[in-house]
Amino acid sequence: MVKTGGHEVSLDDANRELYIRNAELAVRNKTLSLLHSMSDVTIRALSTDEMVREIVLALDGEFSYPFVAIGLCDVSVNTLHWKSLACTKTKETIFPDVEKMLPVNLASRSNICARAIRTGRRRITHELRDVFLLDASDEQVEQYVLESRMKSILILPLIFQEQSIGALIIGIDRLGKGLTRYERETFQPLLGLITIAIQKAETYEHLQRTTKQLRVANRHLHELDEMKTEFLSIASHQLRTPLAVVKGYIGMLKGGMLGPLEEKQSETLGRMEAGTEQLIMLVNHLLDVSRIEANRLQVRLERVDIGGTLDTLVKFLRAKADEKNLAVNFTLPEKVITANVDPEKVKEVFMNLLDNAIKYTDVGSVTVEVREDGHNVTVAVRDTGHGLTEKDMSHLFEKFVTGSASQKVKTTTGLGLYVCKKLTEAMQGTVVAESAGAEKGSTFTVTFPLAL
């Protein structure tokens, strides 16, 4: 006799209890070992097919079942497709390759797999044909069952978020209710692990497919963008010649080279000249955009008199301001202030800003200031026009974007400020905008490094 817990028990009883506990511990250790190996499979395998194949082979190797199979649901066609199968090799194996196995119609009322998946409940059957729709004779099926010694088939639905995503099918060599304790304790956590693993693999595959589709779409968009850029370049070049001809003839008419003009003719010619200048500016913008997007924008930096350049442009645009009774305030600096910029492109930048200031101002004035600011030269174009809202400011320098005041100005293209920013940055400068709000005017400030 021995004492345990204050009670005397026989040595046989103690040994029996110890044996039971050791057996329980062995089962748990074996269960943990299998789950650990399954966990390794889920970490190592990425694709769904590889994941399912590894799981089936692991179960087949652990339990030596007559067959183990996993099928996954395809909700788009309401069928169960067999993904992997491992079975006992008999003299005449009736199982085809898994790719050739017929899918199960989940709407079927007679197929036990379909019923198990619809209800999410485990099923047990003793007939192989209740599970697989095999293209085999009754004699072949009976021969396989006999040689494999299969007695029962377990159908275990794989459930994720209360939805059946497939089934684990196991053929065993005993009655369905005769599962070992090890099997009963293993299957419950195992089904959850398999389900999570399959979901992980399907999510990974979905991400891979989506990434591939996005990559193809992005490549296609890039090709379309290149075609668009090339079209803009060709179209813009083709437009420049006829516009130059029109501008030349307008100049000849205004100069009286083709005879005197009446007052109405002169007014009409002035409107034609303004429209032609607008078209020329648009064509130049399109050319700039095509060069920028094709990475063909080239700048030739040299010393440029910023004050002198602004003085020329202000004089050129003063007539346009006079038509709207706007005052244009500009004082030429007492000393020459030079910056290292491209002479043509800096003119285009200042022309854009001055033209916009006049265009978006109905009453008041446009003021231009130029000054040295440390190692930089700063040019500010200030107006008393329509101003900018917070929404305008957030997208101001983007391509083909027009501000809230554009509905009041019909000649905007949405390219001017985009081109202005790109050209400025190409010349190592910056451009920023400020405004107190709608109808409170705006200020555009351009900064370039001083020429030393």
Secondary structure by P-SEA (a helix, b strand, c coil): ccccccccccaaaaaaaaaaaaaaaaaaaaaaaaaaaaaaaaaacccaaaaaaaaaaaaaaaccccccbbbbbccccbbbbbccccccccccccccccccbbbbcccccccaaaaaaaacbbbbbccccccccccccaaaaaaaaaaacccbbbbbbbcccccccbbbbbbbccccccccaaaaacaaaaaaaaaaaaaaaaaaaaaaaaaaaaaaaaaaaaaaaaaaaaaaaaaaaaaaaaaaaaaaaaaaaaacccccccaaaaaaaaaaaaaaaaaaaaaaaaaaaaaaaaccbbbbbcccaaaaaaaaaaaaaaaaaaaabbbbbbbcccbbbbccccaaaaaaaaaaaaaaaaaaccccbbbbbbbbcccbbbbbbbbccccccccccccccccccccccccccccccccaaaaaaaaaaaacbbbbbbbccccccbbbbbbbcccc
